[in-house]
Amino acid sequence: MQANTDGAENISIGQGAMKSNLTGGQNISIGTNALSANTTGIVNIALGLGALSNNTTGGFNIGISTGALGENTTGQMNIGIGKDAMLKNKSGTDNVSIGHEALNSNVSKSQQVAIGVKSMFYANNSNEGGSSRNTAIGYSSLRGSTNPAANTGTSNTAIGFESMLNNSTGYSNVAVGSSSLASNSSGIDNIAIGINSLGSNSTGSRNSALGSGAMQNNSVGNDNTGIGNGALFENKDGSRNTGIGNEALRLNTTGVNNTALGANALSSNTTGNSNIAIGYQANLRNTTGGGNVVVGTVAMELNTTGNDNVAIGNVAGSTNTTGINNVFLGTYAKGSSPSVSNEVTLGNDKITALRANVTSITSLSDARDKKNIQDLNLGLNFIQTLKPRSFQWDKREWYPSNTSDGSKIAKTVTAGFIAQELDASQQSFQADWLNLVYKSNPEKLEANYGNLIPVLVKSIQELLEEQKKLLKRIEQLENKTK
């Protein structure tokens, strides 16, 4: 302190410590060249070889360990603890760096917190002041790109080993967990909580990932939400997806506008778009199918490429694989075949009544939408070939081997037709176009009784004509007997 003039209440221990002090007061310097350039700076604490060695007028700084705040000149209210912590800071203020080489490159930026070895190591080194408002806690957290001048990101919070490791211009991000947002360079407004969450994100923005590995491989996708371990794990550039649940939308890569709520929901989806799956393993195996709405545990589990299907109910539509534009409503409601399309299924095979306040279903029948209109030529001649039957159900699906042994025959007697017999009748008249038998699944034929109505009406009309003829004949016979 050989140059000291009016400086008071200073403590200096070590060769060259505070050797240039003039009026600075209430400083503590312990170590060779600690605070050696200080002239008027006040209330500084420098402990260690070269700590705060270049400080001249800066005040209220704390530098502990070799080289801590070593190049600081006018910066104030900084704390640097650890070898070379904030080594290159000159005019930056209100910074905290704790750890070996923490905030090492910072020159003039202010209001930053770096706790951990090499945390914010490549902090911006420009001479332009300003508040960065970054917080980094953990080894190499918010370390920055290797070009400090390019690291202009602000208002970031990184907590965890190598969290936001490579950030350069990204701002307003939150990363909590080891390697979370580790590859982020320019992405903004991301939230990553969990080990490796959003770990590969580079430019993607406005993503939220919560859970170990959540959105781990996202690179450029935007506006995604992945909550749950492995949720949206493989997503790369898919955007506007929401996956909530363990491994929900796990394999999605480029698919957009998908919503999956439930463990493993839509977990196999890769490029399918605009799907909604709610429930455990809902739409589990969907890969490229799009526009599906699935609600229920294991609903539409086997669908892979089918599009525009609706399945509501536990295990609803579970056998559908490639069918499109189907509706499955009710628990265990399933289509006539795995690949059927344009079909509506209400309920399962145990439903015994279909109730509504009306007794018929309306359908399009406008003459303006029909061509080649002709009188029907099928009537009594066709009806006479039909065989109304009474029977009891004994469904093959009721048996584990799918083969009936007669032990589960229903007690209730039912009236109806046999599909094979209906089919034989329409084929004998070359009238397959009547579609009395629904054959989408050859192993389970279904009858379409509604299509018989025009034939029945024609038959009644023919009977009325016969009745008129008979009545006229009777009248003629009666007149002859008078």
DOVEXMAR-527953 format. One line per 8 residues: their letters; for each residue x, y, z of C-alpha. Coordinates in pm, whole numbers. Layout:
BEGIN
a = X:Y:Z ~ ... .
***
This chain:
BEGIN
mqantdga = 0:0:0 ~ 295:229:-66 ~ 86:459:-289 ~ -196:502:-39 ~ -291:863:38 ~ -634:890:198 ~ -754:534:179 ~ -868:414:520 .
enisigqg = -977:95:692 ~ -802:-126:440 ~ -640:-464:505 ~ -361:-573:275 ~ -159:-894:310 ~ 76:-1022:39 ~ 337:-900:-204 ~ 196:-625:-427 .
amksnltg = -144:-640:-262 ~ -319:-302:-302 ~ 10:-147:-403 ~ -160:123:-616 ~ -435:222:-374 ~ -483:598:-334 ~ -815:678:-170 ~ -997:348:-179 .
gqnisigt = -1120:244:162 ~ -1262:-51:349 ~ -1095:-300:115 ~ -951:-639:208 ~ -678:-789:-9 ~ -497:-1109:85 ~ -263:-1270:-165 ~ 11:-1172:-407 .
nalsantt = -107:-883:-628 ~ -457:-901:-487 ~ -626:-565:-568 ~ -283:-448:-685 ~ -420:-187:-933 ~ -694:-53:-708 ~ -685:323:-673 ~ -1023:451:-554 .
givnialg = -1237:137:-541 ~ -1402:79:-205 ~ -1541:-212:-4 ~ -1376:-481:-216 ~ -1264:-821:-90 ~ -987:-999:-280 ~ -855:-1331:-148 ~ -609:-1521:-362 .
lgalsnnt = -323:-1479:-608 ~ -414:-1199:-853 ~ -770:-1174:-727 ~ -918:-843:-848 ~ -563:-754:-953 ~ -669:-506:-1225 ~ -949:-340:-1034 ~ -908:37:-1026 .
tggfnigi = -1234:206:-931 ~ -1476:-81:-904 ~ -1636:-122:-564 ~ -1827:-371:-354 ~ -1672:-667:-536 ~ -1574:-1003:-387 ~ -1306:-1210:-557 ~ -1195:-1530:-388 .
stgalgen = -933:-1766:-539 ~ -654:-1731:-791 ~ -747:-1498:-1077 ~ -1100:-1439:-953 ~ -1225:-1115:-1113 ~ -865:-1074:-1220 ~ -929:-829:-1508 ~ -1210:-632:-1345 .
ttgqmnig = -1146:-258:-1361 ~ -1466:-60:-1299 ~ -1725:-330:-1249 ~ -1910:-315:-920 ~ -2103:-544:-686 ~ -1971:-863:-845 ~ -1895:-1189:-668 ~ -1638:-1425:-816 .
igkdamlk = -1547:-1735:-618 ~ -1324:-1998:-777 ~ -1009:-2003:-987 ~ -1045:-1757:-1275 ~ -1409:-1698:-1192 ~ -1518:-1392:-1393 ~ -1155:-1361:-1496 ~ -1215:-1125:-1791 .
nksgtdnv = -1488:-908:-1645 ~ -1405:-540:-1675 ~ -1715:-328:-1631 ~ -1999:-573:-1579 ~ -2190:-524:-1254 ~ -2417:-720:-1020 ~ -2286:-1058:-1137 ~ -2237:-1373:-929 .
sighealn = -1997:-1645:-1040 ~ -1911:-1938:-819 ~ -1694:-2216:-956 ~ -1373:-2269:-1150 ~ -1383:-2044:-1461 ~ -1749:-1957:-1409 ~ -1850:-1655:-1623 ~ -1493:-1659:-1748 .
snvsksqq = -1541:-1460:-2071 ~ -1785:-1196:-1951 ~ -1656:-841:-2004 ~ -1934:-589:-1954 ~ -2268:-767:-1921 ~ -2453:-739:-1591 ~ -2701:-916:-1365 ~ -2594:-1274:-1430 .
vaigvksm = -2561:-1571:-1195 ~ -2328:-1859:-1276 ~ -2276:-2133:-1018 ~ -2073:-2435:-1117 ~ -1741:-2516:-1283 ~ -1729:-2353:-1628 ~ -2089:-2238:-1598 ~ -2144:-1961:-1855 .
fyannsne = -1777:-2005:-1947 ~ -1819:-1846:-2293 ~ -2040:-1560:-2177 ~ -2064:-1269:-2418 ~ -1734:-1079:-2433 ~ -1844:-760:-2606 ~ -1769:-422:-2454 ~ -2131:-321:-2479 .
ggssrnta = -2298:-312:-2142 ~ -2649:-422:-2065 ~ -2832:-673:-1851 ~ -2823:-1037:-1961 ~ -3039:-1169:-1675 ~ -2909:-1524:-1726 ~ -2891:-1778:-1446 ~ -2680:-2095:-1472 .
igysslrg = -2637:-2354:-1198 ~ -2440:-2670:-1268 ~ -2122:-2785:-1440 ~ -2093:-2610:-1781 ~ -2452:-2494:-1758 ~ -2520:-2222:-2015 ~ -2159:-2257:-2120 ~ -2237:-2102:-2460 .
stnpaant = -2096:-2156:-2807 ~ -1719:-2141:-2840 ~ -1754:-1796:-2997 ~ -1829:-1570:-2699 ~ -1920:-1275:-2921 ~ -2213:-1476:-3063 ~ -2358:-1555:-2722 ~ -2620:-1286:-2688 .
gtsntaig = -2905:-1483:-2536 ~ -3077:-1325:-2237 ~ -3321:-1414:-1960 ~ -3233:-1783:-1960 ~ -3237:-2012:-1657 ~ -3033:-2333:-1671 ~ -3005:-2567:-1375 ~ -2823:-2898:-1409 .
fesmlnns = -2510:-3057:-1556 ~ -2450:-2911:-1905 ~ -2801:-2771:-1918 ~ -2828:-2529:-2213 ~ -2466:-2615:-2285 ~ -2449:-2463:-2636 ~ -2692:-2175:-2617 ~ -2589:-1868:-2816 .
tgysnvav = -2881:-1641:-2912 ~ -3173:-1823:-2752 ~ -3357:-1626:-2488 ~ -3629:-1669:-2225 ~ -3563:-2042:-2188 ~ -3586:-2251:-1872 ~ -3388:-2576:-1844 ~ -3385:-2786:-1528 .
gssslasn = -3210:-3122:-1535 ~ -2887:-3273:-1656 ~ -2833:-3196:-2030 ~ -3174:-3034:-2062 ~ -3180:-2805:-2367 ~ -2811:-2892:-2406 ~ -2802:-2830:-2784 ~ -3020:-2522:-2789 .
ssgidnia = -2861:-2246:-2994 ~ -3130:-1998:-3090 ~ -3458:-2146:-2967 ~ -3666:-1917:-2751 ~ -3936:-1949:-2484 ~ -3870:-2319:-2421 ~ -3924:-2495:-2089 ~ -3738:-2821:-2027 .
iginslgs = -3759:-2995:-1692 ~ -3603:-3340:-1659 ~ -3282:-3521:-1757 ~ -3215:-3479:-2131 ~ -3549:-3305:-2182 ~ -3533:-3110:-2510 ~ -3168:-3216:-2511 ~ -3124:-3196:-2891 .
nstgsrns = -3329:-2883:-2945 ~ -3138:-2629:-3154 ~ -3377:-2372:-3299 ~ -3717:-2500:-3187 ~ -3916:-2248:-2987 ~ -4209:-2230:-2746 ~ -4179:-2596:-2651 ~ -4255:-2733:-2304 .
algsgamq = -4103:-3062:-2192 ~ -4146:-3214:-1848 ~ -3999:-3554:-1768 ~ -3685:-3756:-1824 ~ -3616:-3765:-2198 ~ -3926:-3564:-2279 ~ -3883:-3425:-2632 ~ -3517:-3529:-2611 .
nnsvgndn = -3456:-3535:-2989 ~ -3656:-3230:-3087 ~ -3440:-3005:-3302 ~ -3652:-2749:-3488 ~ -4010:-2832:-3390 ~ -4212:-2548:-3240 ~ -4507:-2511:-3004 ~ -4497:-2867:-2869 .
tgigngal = -4581:-2988:-2520 ~ -4438:-3315:-2390 ~ -4514:-3411:-2030 ~ -4405:-3752:-1906 ~ -4093:-3967:-1933 ~ -4010:-4010:-2302 ~ -4308:-3806:-2419 ~ -4246:-3686:-2778 .
fenkdgsr = -3899:-3841:-2738 ~ -3816:-3873:-3112 ~ -3986:-3554:-3229 ~ -3754:-3362:-3461 ~ -3945:-3100:-3655 ~ -4305:-3184:-3575 ~ -4493:-2884:-3440 ~ -4804:-2806:-3238 .
ntgignea = -4814:-3151:-3078 ~ -4922:-3227:-2723 ~ -4813:-3551:-2556 ~ -4905:-3598:-2190 ~ -4826:-3932:-2030 ~ -4537:-4177:-2014 ~ -4403:-4216:-2373 ~ -4704:-4041:-2524 .
lrlnttgv = -4624:-3964:-2891 ~ -4280:-4113:-2824 ~ -4187:-4196:-3188 ~ -4337:-3887:-3350 ~ -4081:-3728:-3581 ~ -4252:-3488:-3821 ~ -4621:-3530:-3738 ~ -4804:-3208:-3655 .
nntalgan = -5118:-3105:-3467 ~ -5144:-3428:-3267 ~ -5280:-3456:-2913 ~ -5208:-3762:-2699 ~ -5322:-3785:-2339 ~ -5240:-4107:-2153 ~ -4944:-4342:-2110 ~ -4830:-4476:-2451 .
alssnttg = -5107:-4288:-2630 ~ -5007:-4248:-2997 ~ -4663:-4370:-2894 ~ -4586:-4523:-3238 ~ -4701:-4223:-3442 ~ -4424:-4099:-3672 ~ -4567:-3874:-3942 ~ -4941:-3890:-3880 .
nsniaigy = -5110:-3553:-3842 ~ -5409:-3410:-3656 ~ -5479:-3714:-3436 ~ -5641:-3700:-3093 ~ -5588:-3994:-2859 ~ -5706:-3992:-2497 ~ -5656:-4297:-2278 ~ -5392:-4556:-2191 .
qanlrntt = -5244:-4695:-2516 ~ -5509:-4514:-2720 ~ -5417:-4542:-3092 ~ -5101:-4716:-2972 ~ -4967:-4843:-3307 ~ -5070:-4556:-3532 ~ -4776:-4459:-3755 ~ -4893:-4244:-4047 .
gggnvvvg = -5268:-4237:-3999 ~ -5415:-3891:-3959 ~ -5734:-3719:-3852 ~ -5831:-3990:-3601 ~ -6019:-3912:-3280 ~ -5978:-4185:-3018 ~ -6106:-4178:-2660 ~ -6076:-4479:-2434 .
tvamelnt = -5827:-4726:-2289 ~ -5663:-4929:-2570 ~ -5911:-4780:-2817 ~ -5802:-4830:-3181 ~ -5486:-4992:-3048 ~ -5395:-5168:-3376 ~ -5462:-4882:-3618 ~ -5151:-4806:-3824 .
tgndnvai = -5238:-4608:-4137 ~ -5614:-4564:-4111 ~ -5738:-4205:-4140 ~ -6037:-4002:-4021 ~ -6172:-4263:-3779 ~ -6362:-4195:-3457 ~ -6346:-4444:-3168 ~ -6506:-4366:-2833 .
gnvagstn = -6508:-4623:-2554 ~ -6261:-4861:-2392 ~ -6116:-5094:-2660 ~ -6344:-4931:-2920 ~ -6222:-4992:-3276 ~ -5940:-5206:-3139 ~ -5925:-5432:-3448 ~ -5909:-5151:-3705 .
ttginnvf = -5572:-5138:-3882 ~ -5602:-4955:-4214 ~ -5971:-4867:-4241 ~ -6071:-4506:-4300 ~ -6371:-4289:-4213 ~ -6516:-4532:-3957 ~ -6706:-4461:-3636 ~ -6684:-4699:-3340 .
lgtyakgs = -6903:-4597:-3049 ~ -6911:-4797:-2726 ~ -6694:-5032:-2523 ~ -6552:-5308:-2745 ~ -6730:-5167:-3049 ~ -6541:-5302:-3348 ~ -6579:-5295:-3722 ~ -6675:-5585:-3944 .
spsvsnev = -6311:-5626:-4050 ~ -5968:-5468:-3973 ~ -5958:-5288:-4308 ~ -6322:-5187:-4349 ~ -6394:-4824:-4436 ~ -6693:-4591:-4421 ~ -6870:-4793:-4153 ~ -7050:-4694:-3832 .
tlgndkit = -7057:-4941:-3541 ~ -7278:-4874:-3240 ~ -7205:-5088:-2935 ~ -7067:-5438:-2898 ~ -7207:-5788:-2955 ~ -7387:-5782:-2618 ~ -7615:-5489:-2706 ~ -7977:-5613:-2726 .
alranvts = -8165:-5290:-2796 ~ -8102:-4971:-2989 ~ -8321:-4696:-2843 ~ -8410:-4353:-2975 ~ -8703:-4114:-2964 ~ -8763:-4174:-3335 ~ -8818:-4505:-3510 ~ -8634:-4451:-3836 .
itslsdar = -8312:-4310:-3974 ~ -8331:-4053:-4253 ~ -8104:-4071:-4555 ~ -8052:-3877:-4876 ~ -8323:-3949:-5135 ~ -8347:-3634:-5347 ~ -8447:-3697:-5710 ~ -8201:-3430:-5818 .
dkkniqdl = -7922:-3656:-5700 ~ -8042:-3969:-5884 ~ -8023:-4085:-6246 ~ -8170:-4375:-6448 ~ -8481:-4395:-6228 ~ -8692:-4703:-6316 ~ -8975:-4903:-6163 ~ -8848:-5189:-5947 .
nlglnfiq = -8900:-5529:-6110 ~ -8852:-5731:-5792 ~ -9158:-5801:-5584 ~ -9360:-6109:-5490 ~ -9144:-6325:-5712 ~ -8843:-6232:-5498 ~ -9019:-6232:-5161 ~ -9142:-6586:-5220 .
tlkprsfq = -8781:-6709:-5224 ~ -8705:-6570:-4879 ~ -8706:-6793:-4574 ~ -8801:-6624:-4248 ~ -8653:-6826:-3963 ~ -8662:-6856:-3586 ~ -8334:-6935:-3414 ~ -8115:-6898:-3105 .
wdkrewyp = -7779:-6724:-3115 ~ -7466:-6932:-3057 ~ -7186:-6696:-3157 ~ -6842:-6836:-3232 ~ -6673:-6544:-3059 ~ -6824:-6658:-2729 ~ -6583:-6955:-2731 ~ -6205:-6937:-2666 .
sntsdgsk = -6129:-7142:-2980 ~ -6379:-6941:-3188 ~ -6558:-7271:-3259 ~ -6901:-7343:-3114 ~ -6956:-7661:-2914 ~ -7317:-7571:-2834 ~ -7253:-7503:-2466 ~ -7332:-7133:-2481 .
iaktvtag = -7652:-7124:-2687 ~ -7866:-6824:-2595 ~ -8198:-6905:-2430 ~ -8392:-6637:-2615 ~ -8556:-6733:-2946 ~ -8517:-6473:-3222 ~ -8683:-6426:-3561 ~ -8494:-6317:-3870 .
fiaqelda = -8314:-6430:-4181 ~ -7999:-6628:-4250 ~ -7742:-6418:-4436 ~ -7637:-6701:-4666 ~ -8000:-6766:-4763 ~ -8062:-6398:-4831 ~ -7753:-6391:-5047 ~ -7868:-6697:-5242 .
sqqsfqad = -8201:-6526:-5314 ~ -8047:-6205:-5445 ~ -7792:-6395:-5652 ~ -8065:-6607:-5812 ~ -8222:-6286:-5938 ~ -7884:-6133:-6027 ~ -7969:-5865:-5773 ~ -7654:-5839:-5563 .
wlnlvyks = -7707:-5465:-5594 ~ -7979:-5496:-5332 ~ -7697:-5538:-5078 ~ -7910:-5747:-4846 ~ -7591:-5908:-4716 ~ -7296:-5705:-4585 ~ -6981:-5897:-4682 ~ -6692:-5679:-4565 .
npeklean = -6582:-5973:-4349 ~ -6641:-6307:-4527 ~ -6606:-6486:-4193 ~ -6896:-6293:-4039 ~ -7177:-6209:-4281 ~ -7435:-5952:-4179 ~ -7792:-5886:-4299 ~ -7924:-5551:-4414 .
ygnlipvl = -8301:-5585:-4363 ~ -8369:-5220:-4442 ~ -8294:-5277:-4811 ~ -8592:-5514:-4830 ~ -8841:-5228:-4781 ~ -8868:-5128:-5152 ~ -8918:-5495:-5247 ~ -9185:-5539:-4978 .
vksiqell = -9365:-5225:-5097 ~ -9355:-5357:-5455 ~ -9494:-5690:-5333 ~ -9780:-5518:-5153 ~ -9858:-5318:-5467 ~ -9861:-5638:-5672 ~ -10092:-5802:-5418 ~ -10327:-5505:-5434 .
eeqkkllk = -10340:-5535:-5811 ~ -10419:-5904:-5775 ~ -10683:-5817:-5520 ~ -10844:-5569:-5756 ~ -10855:-5831:-6032 ~ -11008:-6090:-5798 ~ -11268:-5846:-5666 ~ -11364:-5752:-6023 .
rieqlenk = -11398:-6119:-6116 ~ -11608:-6188:-5810 ~ -11829:-5895:-5903 ~ -11869:-6032:-6257 ~ -11957:-6379:-6129 ~ -12210:-6236:-5885 ~ -12374:-6038:-6166 ~ -12414:-6358:-6376 .
tk = -12597:-6536:-6094 ~ -12857:-6265:-6052 .
***
